[in-house]
Structure formats: structure tokens, C-alpha cells
Amino acid sequence: MQLFVVLLIFTLLISAVIGYLHRNQLNKSKEAADLNSPLPPLSDDQVKAGTRQPIGVVPALHTQEDKGLTWQDEVRQLRDSGQFMEAISLCKRQYPKILAFRQTLITIRAQLKEDPSITEEVLESLYKTAILGNWVKSDTSNPDTEMRHKLETLQNSRRYWETLGYKQLEYLTKTDCKFLVEHWGEPEAHNSINIFLDSSIQTNIRQ
């Protein structure tokens, strides 16, 4: 009987390790695929919006010398030149790629470094991006179109602060967490993204 229990525990441990390695490989494959992905075409709404108020992202960068730039290079150039909103807009066109969320967070931090005045809008953008990045990383089953639709439903990220917290959002740095706690206070709980999604966000999506 004891031998059976030992074998059962051993089998469960092996299954858990295999499952973890499989998820880790999926995440690495997704990041590798993101590295060389071309920019997606603009939608009709984006084209119309660009006609009314052009930001000059693509025309400014796609010069003869800059041909062959990846979207990460374009984001970096915009960020280095202080065009933070344009850089973030370019990142969002690459959602739900994991690298796009990371580049958005890097850009927000660069913006804060240049202008230390923290607004509610910046904090919500920082927190929301961290939530979405961890959400996408934890949910590898959804196709891009379905995930993109779900991302658009997440609004007013601060409402999730007390329930989700920050300790299990791996894309937040210690400095990010310090900013959030200073302005929003210490949250009541720190849940994993999967537990949180099963309740708060999924309920919000169905409404």
C-alpha cells in the first residue's frame, strides 16, 4: 500500500513538472515569434483617426535608411526622441504579444523618468498594462482575435487594485509597486492572475 502511495505521488510530481515545462516552452515560443513579427495593418478607424490628427509615426521612421526596422526598433526610436504617446500607440498595435506589453511598460517608465509628476492616468496605464501582460502570458489557449476583444473590455484598472494587488504581477518592478502603493495605498489582498480572472474580469466581460 505504501509503495502504491509513493508511486502515485511520484507520478503526480512528474506530471506537474512536465506541465510546467510545456507552459514555459509555449511562452518562450510566443516571445520568439513576437521578435520578428511585422506591423499589422491599420484598421479603417485608425486610418480615419490618423487623417484627422496624424502623429507621423510610420512616415517619420520609414525613410530610405530605416527600411527593415522591426516594430521594437521603431518604438525605441520614438521613446528615445520623447514621443512617448506615439511609442505606446505603436506598442498597442502589437497586442496581445507579450513583448508589446513589456515595451509599453518600458515606455511608461521612461515617461515617468523624464517627467516625475505622476497622474492618475499614468498610474492606471501602468497597472493595466501589467495586468494585461500577465493575463496574456497565463492564457495561451485564446486566439489573437478573441484575446484582442477581451483586452478592449478591461477598463478602470484601479477598481481591481484591492482584490488583485501587485505581488503576483511579475511585470511590475519594485519602483512601480512603490508608486502604486504611495498613491493608492496597500491593497487588501494579492491574488494570482488566474484566480482573479476567474472572478472579477470574467464577470466584467460577460456583462
TACORKA-V869914 format. One record per helix or strand of 2 or more residues. SS is the DSSP state (H for helix, E for strand). FROM is the first residue (numbers start at 1). TO is the last residue. If there is no record, write none. Layout:
ss:SS from:FROM to:TO
ss:SS from:FROM to:TO
This chain:
ss:H from:2 to:35
ss:H from:44 to:52
ss:H from:57 to:61
ss:H from:71 to:80
ss:H from:84 to:92
ss:H from:98 to:114
ss:H from:120 to:138
ss:H from:144 to:153
ss:H from:157 to:164
ss:H from:174 to:184
ss:H from:193 to:206
